Amino acid sequence: MHRTDRAAGFLICCWVALLPVQFEVGTLGLPFRLAPSDLALAGYLLVRLPRLRHVPRAWSSWLLALPPVMGLGMLVVYARTGALGQYAYLQKGFGLLLLLAAFCCLVDHVDSWDRLRRLLRVFVVSVVVNALVAVVAFVPAAVGGPVLPLLNEPYPGVRLTGLLIDPNAFGGLVSVALLVVLVTARPVPLLGGVWRWAAGPVLAIALLLTFSRSAWIGFACGVLVLGLCRPLAAAVPLRRLAVGGFAAVPLLAVALFAVVPDAVRMIQRPDQVQSRVDIIGDAMAEFVTSPVVGIGIGGYEARHGLIVHNTVLWFLTELGLVGLLVLLGLLWSVGSRLLAAHRLAPTAERTLVLGLLAGHASMVGLSMGIEAFYQRHWWLVMALGAAAWVLCTAPPRAAGADPQPAGADPWLVRGPAG
């Protein structure tokens, strides 16, 4: 392997491993979250840029439509207010460019099933390590003991956030990793040794301690999609989940109420529920003022002082029906390609694709409770799903994949919507 290829492989693994880490810094007087994984991404681009592969089939038309739609949203808000805030040009504009660059780098790197498996393994191990450290730091803080710096901020001893600051974002990350662990346990385990046995319990406890209802809904959506779309393939992991949950839930409940006495209040949080209802009402009122192109990126935040905590509703309000169409098209394209890839993939790799499908469904569910579109781990799932689709449909010599199975649906080979 060429030296630059080894360096690129190391850097893209660093990007994946650092996904559970963010730091909040101040910029231009406003809070901003810095992700060290972006430094690894910049290094990868620097190393690989002269030989970066362009993989057209990985880029759906819906994905390519995102930059113009976001640009239109910025023009709309500028025309309406005469200003373009940091939220629009930095968090949403530059943030989208970073995510597209990550998608490009991942698709460039994953030219074999071995590389896809390796990146997925790095992701799961990294999340397990972060979840374990976060749980260990949570318990003493919850019972009045020492509080470790950075971990579970700003809710030490109250909600699990790891190093992601936001418990909902951390819950979504843990949910994706847990679904991947459950689905890829057999026949070719993604993890080996102690990792294989420890990952599930650690991630389940971490997901519980986030007290993130959105993450719990997302996890349920992942399980539901597994059962509906691939019932035979999902039978074993779903059975394992049911048996393990039946045995562990009473013990977890006792431990939870022992460590967090006000756990019921944390789960209910009626004030937050009412706040989300108010946001939905305000967002719909804004939408009807400009239904086609929306009120512009950052328009809602400028008027109400907070963001729309729902990805679909955010697209609808600030980007209008045009933006909503692109979002729904992209989500459908990712899901349909993963379904097709599961059918066409080599037998040993099908559980990897199924895990990605469950992770994608989990993030869709999470996005109903928070604005999740810019979560980097969702883009990891989408990029690995696109790479899996390319591996399944490329000529065997070009991608090292197995030949197309006999009797495969030619429509699936050409590609699903988008």
C-alpha positions as a printed Julia matrix, in Angstrom:
418×3 Matrix{Float64}:
   0.0     0.0     0.0
   1.28    3.46   -0.86
   2.4     5.58    2.09
  -0.18    8.3     1.38
  -2.91    5.63    1.27
  -1.9     4.44    4.73
  -1.93    8.01    6.0
  -5.34    8.63    4.44
  -6.72    5.44    5.99
  -5.44    6.49    9.4
  -6.95    9.97    9.07
 -10.39    8.78    7.99
 -10.38    6.34   10.92
  -9.51    9.27   13.19
 -12.47   11.2    11.77
 -14.79    8.31   12.61
 -13.26    7.71   16.05
 -13.62   11.39   17.03
 -17.3    11.66   16.1
 -18.41   11.41   19.78
 -16.3    14.46   20.72
 -17.2    18.15   20.52
 -16.15   21.25   22.42
 -18.14   24.44   22.87
 -16.22   27.61   22.13
 -17.19   31.24   21.69
 -16.93   32.89   18.3
 -18.18   36.35   17.37
 -19.87   36.46   20.76
 -21.98   33.38   20.03
 -21.58   29.74   21.18
 -20.11   27.42   18.6
 -19.32   23.72   18.81
 -15.95   22.65   17.52
 -15.5    19.06   16.37
 -11.87   17.83   16.38
 -12.9    15.24   13.79
 -12.93   18.08   11.25
  -9.15   18.39   11.65
  -8.77   14.76   10.6
 -11.05   15.45    7.64
  -8.88   18.37    6.56
  -5.82   16.13    6.81
  -7.47   13.47    4.67
  -8.32   16.02    1.98
  -4.77   17.34    2.06
  -3.33   13.84    1.59
  -5.84   12.53   -0.92
  -6.91   15.58   -2.89
  -4.64   14.96   -5.91
  -6.03   11.39   -6.24
  -9.5    11.75   -4.73
 -11.9     9.35   -6.45
 -15.1    10.7    -7.93
 -17.84    8.07   -7.56
 -20.88    9.42   -9.44
 -23.24    6.62   -8.44
 -22.75    7.41   -4.76
 -24.15   10.92   -5.23
 -27.91   10.91   -5.64
 -29.64   13.84   -7.32
 -31.27   14.69   -3.98
 -27.86   15.02   -2.33
 -26.6    17.28   -5.11
 -29.7    19.45   -4.72
 -28.86   20.31   -1.1
 -26.31   23.12   -1.74
 -28.55   25.08   -4.15
 -31.52   24.71   -1.79
 -29.46   25.93    1.17
 -28.13   28.78   -0.98
 -31.69   29.74   -1.89
 -32.58   29.73    1.8
 -29.77   32.19    2.5
 -30.88   34.47   -0.34
 -34.44   34.42    0.99
 -33.46   35.42    4.51
 -31.13   38.12    3.2
 -33.88   39.52    0.98
 -36.34   39.53    3.88
 -34.08   40.92    6.62
 -31.14   42.54    4.85
 -28.69   40.47    6.92
 -27.16   37.01    6.99
 -26.41   35.77   10.48
 -23.73   33.42   11.74
 -26.32   30.67   12.16
 -27.0    30.77    8.41
 -23.58   31.16    6.83
 -21.42   29.37    9.42
 -23.49   26.68   11.09
 -25.73   25.78    8.14
 -23.76   26.93    5.1
 -20.18   26.05    6.02
 -21.47   23.14    8.11
 -23.1    21.59    5.05
 -19.86   21.94    3.08
 -18.03   20.04    5.84
 -20.62   17.26    5.78
 -20.46   16.97    1.99
 -16.67   16.88    2.19
 -16.91   14.06    4.76
 -19.32   12.19    2.49
 -16.89   12.61   -0.42
 -13.91   11.38    1.62
 -15.76    8.35    2.98
 -16.96    7.31   -0.47
 -13.44    7.8    -1.8
 -11.93    5.59    0.91
 -14.47    2.77    1.04
 -13.65    0.85   -2.13
 -14.0    -2.59   -0.52
 -16.14   -4.38    2.04
 -13.1    -4.74    4.3
 -12.74   -0.97    4.53
 -16.44   -0.5     5.18
 -16.33   -3.09    7.94
 -13.24   -1.47    9.44
 -14.79    2.0     9.61
 -17.99    0.64   11.11
 -15.95   -1.23   13.72
 -13.97    1.93   14.58
 -17.24    3.82   14.97
 -18.81    1.26   17.3
 -15.69    0.83   19.46
 -15.28    4.59   19.78
 -18.91    5.04   20.87
 -18.64    2.15   23.34
 -15.48    3.64   24.91
 -17.06    7.09   25.17
 -20.29    5.66   26.57
 -18.43    3.61   29.18
 -16.37    6.59   30.33
 -19.49    8.76   30.44
 -21.38    6.19   32.56
 -18.43    5.81   34.95
 -18.3     9.6    35.35
 -22.08    9.88   35.69
 -22.57    7.61   38.71
 -20.41    9.44   41.31
 -21.71   12.82   40.11
 -25.33   11.6    40.48
 -24.8    10.55   44.12
 -23.04   13.76   45.13
 -19.47   12.7    44.42
 -16.78   14.39   42.32
 -17.65   15.78   38.9
 -15.11   15.09   36.17
 -14.45   18.06   33.87
 -15.89   18.05   30.32
 -17.73   14.73   30.71
 -21.53   14.92   30.68
 -21.51   18.71   30.55
 -23.72   20.64   31.1
 -25.73   17.98   32.99
 -23.22   16.06   35.17
 -25.06   13.54   37.3
 -28.37   14.38   35.63
 -28.2    13.29   31.97
 -25.56   11.46   29.99
 -23.97   13.6    27.27
 -20.47   12.15   27.03
 -18.35   14.71   25.2
 -21.11   15.76   22.79
 -22.66   18.4    25.13
 -26.18   17.6    23.89
 -27.84   14.52   25.5
 -30.16   14.1    22.52
 -27.27   14.06   20.06
 -25.35   11.64   22.27
 -28.44    9.46   22.58
 -28.79    9.36   18.79
 -25.15    8.38   18.43
 -25.51    5.59   21.0
 -28.74    4.38   19.41
 -27.09    3.95   15.99
 -24.13    2.1    17.51
 -26.38   -0.17   19.57
 -28.48   -1.14   16.54
 -25.33   -1.9    14.54
 -24.0    -4.06   17.39
 -27.26   -6.02   17.65
 -27.57   -6.62   13.91
 -23.94   -7.5    13.19
 -23.46  -10.04   15.99
 -23.92  -12.95   13.54
 -22.94  -14.7    11.28
 -19.7   -12.7    10.9
 -19.42  -10.61   14.12
 -18.37   -7.01   13.67
 -16.7    -7.07   17.09
 -14.64   -9.8    18.69
 -13.44  -10.77   22.15
 -14.64   -8.76   25.13
 -15.97   -6.02   22.87
 -18.59   -8.37   21.47
 -20.07   -9.06   24.91
 -19.61   -5.66   26.55
 -20.8    -3.38   23.76
 -24.52   -4.18   23.99
 -24.98   -3.7    27.77
 -22.79   -0.59   27.89
 -24.64    1.09   25.01
 -28.07    0.11   26.38
 -27.28    1.64   29.8
 -25.87    4.76   28.15
 -28.97    5.17   25.98
 -31.16    4.89   29.07
 -29.17    7.47   31.03
 -29.38   10.12   28.31
 -33.06   10.49   29.27
 -33.54   11.42   25.63
 -37.05   10.54   24.53
 -36.09   11.46   20.97
 -33.23    8.94   21.04
 -35.51    6.27   22.5
 -38.04    6.94   19.73
 -35.22    6.75   17.2
 -34.09    3.39   18.55
 -37.67    2.1    18.39
 -37.9     3.29   14.77
 -34.74    1.35   13.93
 -36.14   -1.8    15.49
 -39.48   -1.29   13.73
 -37.88   -0.85   10.31
 -35.83   -4.0    10.84
 -38.97   -5.95   11.63
 -40.97   -4.54    8.71
 -38.41   -4.43    5.92
 -36.28   -7.49    6.62
 -38.18   -9.68    9.14
 -36.25  -12.88    8.41
 -32.84  -11.24    8.47
 -33.75   -9.28   11.61
 -35.31  -12.22   13.47
 -32.18  -13.17   15.42
 -31.18   -9.67   16.59
 -34.78   -8.79   17.44
 -35.16  -11.99   19.46
 -31.89  -11.28   21.25
 -33.08   -7.75   22.0
 -36.41   -8.98   23.36
 -34.85  -11.65   25.58
 -32.1    -9.36   26.83
 -34.55   -6.51   27.45
 -36.94   -8.74   29.39
 -34.12   -9.87   31.67
 -32.35   -6.54   32.05
 -35.13   -3.95   32.25
 -36.12   -4.69   35.9
 -32.5    -4.55   37.03
 -31.84   -1.36   35.07
 -34.98    0.24   36.49
 -33.95   -0.51   40.07
 -30.43    0.78   39.45
 -31.75    3.88   37.68
 -34.06    4.96   40.48
 -31.35    4.21   43.04
 -28.85    6.5    41.3
 -31.28    9.14   39.98
 -34.1     9.64   42.51
 -35.97   12.13   40.27
 -35.8     9.86   37.22
 -39.56   10.07   36.66
 -39.42   13.84   36.44
 -36.49   13.62   34.04
 -38.45   11.29   31.77
 -41.67   13.33   31.82
 -40.33   16.92   31.64
 -43.8    18.4    30.89
 -42.4    21.91   30.48
 -40.22   20.72   27.61
 -43.15   18.94   25.98
 -45.17   22.17   26.06
 -42.2    24.06   24.67
 -42.0    21.7    21.68
 -45.75   22.11   21.09
 -45.32   25.89   21.06
 -42.42   25.6    18.61
 -44.55   23.51   16.24
 -47.34   26.08   16.35
 -44.99   29.01   15.74
 -43.19   27.15   12.95
 -46.43   26.38   11.11
 -47.51   30.0    11.46
 -44.22   31.07    9.86
 -44.57   28.46    7.11
 -47.9    29.76    5.86
 -46.33   33.19    5.28
 -43.97   31.71    2.67
 -44.9    28.11    1.86
 -42.88   27.59   -1.34
 -39.36   28.75   -0.44
 -39.77   29.24    3.31
 -38.72   32.17    5.49
 -35.0    31.58    4.9
 -32.13   29.96    6.8
 -32.07   31.33   10.34
 -35.37   33.16    9.91
 -37.08   31.3    12.73
 -34.09   31.6    15.07
 -33.88   35.35   14.43
 -37.55   35.89   15.27
 -38.03   33.48   18.16
 -34.53   33.14   19.66
 -34.34   29.34   19.27
 -34.23   26.75   16.52
 -36.96   24.4    15.31
 -36.35   21.13   17.17
 -37.6    18.95   14.33
 -35.69   18.35   11.09
 -38.74   17.97    8.84
 -40.42   21.02   10.35
 -37.19   23.04   10.12
 -36.85   22.29    6.4
 -40.54   23.08    5.87
 -40.41   26.38    7.78
 -37.09   27.82    6.59
 -36.76   26.16    3.16
 -40.42   25.67    2.28
 -41.97   22.91    0.23
 -38.94   22.95   -2.06
 -36.62   22.12    0.82
 -38.99   19.52    2.25
 -39.15   17.74   -1.1
 -35.35   17.54   -1.26
 -35.09   16.27    2.33
 -37.73   13.57    1.91
 -36.23   12.56   -1.44
 -32.8    12.2     0.13
 -34.07   10.15    3.07
 -36.03    7.86    0.76
 -33.05    7.5    -1.59
 -30.74    6.45    1.25
 -33.24    3.94    2.62
 -34.12    2.43   -0.77
 -30.48    2.04   -1.72
 -29.73    0.31    1.56
 -32.64   -2.07    1.0
 -31.35   -2.86   -2.48
 -27.77   -3.22   -1.25
 -28.88   -5.69    1.42
 -30.37   -7.87   -1.31
 -27.34   -7.68   -3.6
 -24.5    -7.73   -1.05
 -22.36  -10.83   -0.46
 -23.9   -13.0     2.25
 -21.17  -12.23    4.8
 -21.68   -8.48    4.4
 -25.47   -8.26    4.49
 -25.62   -7.67    8.22
 -23.41   -4.58    7.76
 -25.93   -3.12    5.33
 -28.81   -4.09    7.6
 -27.11   -2.32   10.51
 -26.74    0.81    8.39
 -30.42    0.63    7.43
 -31.42    0.39   11.1
 -29.1     3.29   11.94
 -30.63    5.41    9.18
 -34.15    4.68   10.44
 -33.04    5.51   13.97
 -31.75    8.92   12.88
 -34.98    9.63   11.0
 -36.87    8.91   14.22
 -34.48   11.05   16.25
 -34.96   13.94   13.82
 -38.64   14.12   14.81
 -37.58   15.42   18.22
 -34.42   17.42   17.44
 -32.75   19.01   14.44
 -30.54   16.02   13.57
 -29.67   16.61    9.93
 -26.23   18.02   10.75
 -25.22   15.18   13.07
 -21.99   13.79   11.62
 -22.76   10.18   12.5
 -25.9    10.34   10.33
 -23.72   11.39    7.43
 -21.38    8.51    8.23
 -24.35    6.15    7.89
 -25.44    7.78    4.62
 -21.93    7.7     3.16
 -21.3     4.08    4.11
 -24.72    3.22    2.7
 -23.8     4.91   -0.58
 -20.46    3.07   -0.63
 -22.23   -0.24    0.0
 -24.6     0.49   -2.89
 -21.65    1.19   -5.19
 -19.89   -2.0    -4.11
 -23.02   -4.01   -4.84
 -23.63   -2.58   -8.3
 -20.12   -1.91   -9.63
 -18.42   -4.4   -11.97
 -16.71   -7.06   -9.8
 -13.2    -6.23  -11.03
 -13.59   -2.53  -10.25
 -14.83   -2.97   -6.68
 -13.81   -6.48   -5.76
 -17.43   -7.39   -5.12
 -19.17  -10.65   -5.91
 -20.88  -10.9    -9.29
 -24.49   -9.84   -9.5
 -26.75  -12.59   -8.14
 -28.76  -14.49  -10.67
 -32.27  -13.17  -11.08
 -31.53   -9.83   -9.46
 -34.06   -7.14  -10.22
 -32.56   -5.0   -13.04
 -34.31   -1.92  -11.67
 -32.38   -2.32   -8.44
 -29.14   -2.6   -10.37
 -29.81    0.65  -12.2
 -30.58    2.29   -8.89
 -33.56    3.29   -6.82
 -35.07    6.75   -6.69
 -32.46    9.47   -6.77
